[in-house]
Amino acid sequence: MPYEVRAVAHVVGGRSAVVDDGWGPVRATLVLAPEVPAEALVGLTEFSHVEVVALADRASDVPPAPWRRRPRGHPAWPEVGIFAQRNKDRPNRLLVSVAALVRVTTHAIEVEGLDLVEGTPILDIKPVFAWSGPRGPLRTARWSDELGAAYY
């Protein structure tokens, strides 16, 4: 069943090319679409982080991209399914990123550590609540810890 979504904002600034690591100090601005009123941002300044849902508009759909592969093509890491990694080439090309909130202006949000490139369409923006993260102990694959060592 097909669904329609619309961009509520887009990324301005930050990186213009997809680079795997070093996203921590990257600053970018989420500029609201013209039809989204400024009132949508009321109350956001009370939060330290936002969760951003985006469309990887320059990525490949799965398929034709493989359903299973080695993350970043790294030969020492195991082949894992697309749902066991966070690669941009996904079945619906949806991305989720958590970023620190730097500043809210009338029609934009400045963030730091957003791992999305300039021009990326933003589908939704949510505040991060203290209780909305993982509950209980977090378990991760060793290869994912190696991958993330230099990510931020």
URZIFEN-V690932 format. One line per field, one symbol per residue. phi: phi as a letter, one per 40 degrees, with the letter a starting at -180 (. if undefined). burial: # if it has 9 or more other C-alpha atoms within 8 Angstrom, else .. A space follows every 10 residues. Layout:
phi=???
burial=???
This chain:
phi=.cbbbbccaa cbggccbcbc bgcdccbabc cccdcccdcc cdgcccbcbb bbbbbccbcb cbcccccaac dfgccccccb cdcbabdccb dbfcbbbbbc ccabbdbabc bbgccbcdgc cbcabbcccd ccccbgccbb cdccccccdb cb
burial=......#### #####..... .###.##### ###....... #...#.#### ######..## ##..#...## #......#.# ##.....### ..###.#### ##.#..#### ####.###.# #####.##.. .......... ....#..... ##
